[in-house]
Amino acid sequence: MAFQKYVPLLARTAISIIFLHSGIGKISNFSGTQQQIAGAGLPLAPLVTVFTIAFLFLGSLSLILGYRAQIGTGLLLVFLVPATLVFHNPIVDPTQTIQFLKNLSIIGGLLMVVTYGSGPMSLDRQSNKVLPSPYPKESVR
């Protein structure tokens, strides 16, 4: 099926949109983002804010383009896992359950990219710069 080569590109783009949107929101409300980070008890809020925005944009662009996508996806995971536990913890605040589950689903998608690469429609595949997979090619379908 010819369309299958486009599915990973579509999936990478769909996953990235939320991170791009979040990065734009954090830039446009930089001081509010700093206050939210400081309010959660995290130290060095200005520095954390800058790194958060950088990780969101670099990770998103890497994922969409499929350029060093496994590294870019790693940046997004470094942001998303702690953000989920700190800001969307359903044990601390049960109203955050949906946000927690949404993030858990996104983490699953990101882990697929880390594990299996960015697919045929990617700069990684064009330049053959895909990190080696821990699984033999026969097991990847």
N, C-alpha and C positions, 0 to 999 in steps of 0.2 A: 504494500500500500504506500503510494507516493507521499501522502500527507503525513506519515509517521515521522519523517525527518523534521517536520516543522513543530511537532508537539513539544519537544523540550524547549524550543525558543519561546513558544507561547507560554509554557509553564514558568520559565525563568522570568519573563516579562510580567506575568500576573503576580508572581511572588514579590517582585521588585517594586511594584507600584505603591504598596503600602509604606515601604521604607522611604521612597522618594517623597511621598506626601508628608510623612512624618518629619523628614529632614527640612523640607520647606517650612513647615509649621514651627519647627524649633529655631530656624534662622529668623523668621519673621517675629517671633516672640522670644528672643534670646534671653532677656532678663527674667521673663516668666518661667522659662525652662530652667534657668539657674536656680530660681527660688524653689521650684518643684523638686529639683535634685537635692538642694540643701535641706528642704523640708523633710525629705526621706531619711535624713541623717548621713548622707554620703559626704565625705570630705572633698575639699578642692572642687567645689561645684563649678566654677568657671572653666577649669581645665577639663573636667568630666563632660561639660556641655560641648566644648570644642571637639573633643575626641568623639563624642556621640555623633555630632553632625558629620564629622569626617568619615566615620565608619559607615554611617547611613548612606552618604553619597558615593563614596568609593566602592562600597560593597554592592550597592544597587547597580551602578554603571558596569562594574565588573560582571555581575550576574546577567544583566541584559545583553551585553555584548558577547558574553561567553569568553572574556579575556581574563585568564588567570582566575576563572570562575570559582575554583575550589578555595583559593585564598580569599577572594572577595566574599564568598559565602561564609568563610571562617570569621571574617570581620563582622558580618551580620549576626552570626551566632554569638560572638563575644559581646555584642550589644544586647541581643534579644533575650538570652538566657537570664542574665542578672536583672534586666528590666522586668521580665515576667515575674521573677521571684520577689522583687522589691515592690513593684508598683501594681501588680495584678495577682497577688497571692490570695486565693479564695479562703485560706485558713484564717488570715487576718481580716479580710473583708469579703464576706460571701457574695456581695454584689459584683465582684470582679470575676466570678466563675466563667462567664462567657468570654471575657477578654483573655483569661488564662487558657481556656480551651482553644481559642482562636490562635493564640501564640504557640501553643503546643502543636497545632496542625501545621503552622508555618515552619516551626523547627523541624518537623518531619520532612517537609518538602526540601528544606535547606540541607538536611542530612542526606537526602537522595542525591543532590548535586555534588556534595562533598564525596560521597561514595562512588557514584557512577559517572561523574563528569558532566559536562555541559551539553553534550549531544552533537549531532552532525552540523547543525547550523550555528557554529560558534567560531570565534577567532582562535580559540584554543585548538579546535580540531583542524582549522585551516593551517595553523602554524605548527601543529603537532606538539603543543606545550601542555598537554594534559598530564597532571600528576598521576603516577602509577596507581592503579586500583589494587586494593588488597585482595580482590576476588579474581579468579580465573575468568577469562572472557566467555567461556562456555556457560557460566552460571548467570551471566547478565542477559536478560531478555528484554 
